[in-house]
C-alpha cells in the first residue's frame, strides 16, 4: 500500500484527487491517512482517511520534511510559482518519495515549445530539477480540463465562440481537435499513478477523457444557448505567423487563452491534440473506471 501526501487542495484538482484515493477503486491500495497539506486547516476536518497538516509550503519546508518522512508518493496540485516549486523540490529531495507527480496537467509543454519556445518553461525546469535530485517524476499532460457540466460553456469561448456577437473565429481548421479531461478522470489517473509500482511508469503519461473538434464543441455551445454563430476562419499558416509575432512580444498572462487557441490551431501533436496516449497504462480496458466524455 502507498503512503501519500497531497499539496494543493484549493485548486481544481484537490477534491477530485482526494475523492479518487478514497474510492472503492483505489482505497485498498492506499495506506491511510492521506497527508493533505494546507495553509488553512479551518476549512477541513481530519478523518481516519485524511490527515490535514497546517503548513506553509515555503516557510515550513523543514517541518514538512519531517512530517512527510516515509511517504511513498507526493502529489503536487499547485499552480506554477518559482518560490513554491523551489520549496517542494527541497522537500522531495529530502523525503525521496518513490514517485512524484508535479503540476504538469493540461498542455503537453514539451510539444508546445515548437510554437512558443519557453512557454511554461517553469514547469519543465521543475520536473527536471526533481529528477536531478534522484526522484522518480511522472508528468501527466491531460489536455484542456474542466467539469463535465460546465466544460462546453467554459471551453467554447477558448476556441473563438462569442455568444454576444453571435460569431466564432476559428484559428486553424474548424476540424482540428483537442484533447480534454474531465476532473474526475484526472483524479482517477493521479490515484492510479500514486498506487502503481513506479518501475512500471514512464516519465510522462499523456492521458485524456477524449478529444473533440473545434466545430463540434462550438455546435454544442450554440445548441445549448439556442443561437446561431456566423463562422470565420484564420488559416493554420496565418494563425502560426500571428502567434509567433505575439510571442515575440513576451509572455502575457492575459493572453493565456489565446496561447491555447493558437496551439490548437496547429493541429496534431503540438501540445493539445494527443493522437497517441497512455490511457491503457493507467486504466487498461477501462477496467478501473469509465472515461467521462462530453
Buried (B, 14 or more C-beta within 10 A) or exposed (E): EBBBBBBBBBBBBBBBBBBBBBBEBBBEBBEBBBBBBBBEBEEBEEEEEBBBBEBBBBEBBEBBBEBBEEBBBBBBBBEBBEEBBBBBBBBBBBBBBBBBBBBBBBBBBBBBBBBBEEBBBBBBEBBEBBBEBEBBBBBBBBBBBBBBEEBBBEBBBBBBBEBEEEBBBBBBBBEBBBBBBBBBBBBBBBBBBBBBEBEEBEEBBBBBBBBBBBBBBBBBBBEEBEEEBEBEBBEBEEBBEBBEEBBEEEBEEEBEEBBBBBBBBBBEBBBBBBEEBBBEBBBEEEEBBEBBBB
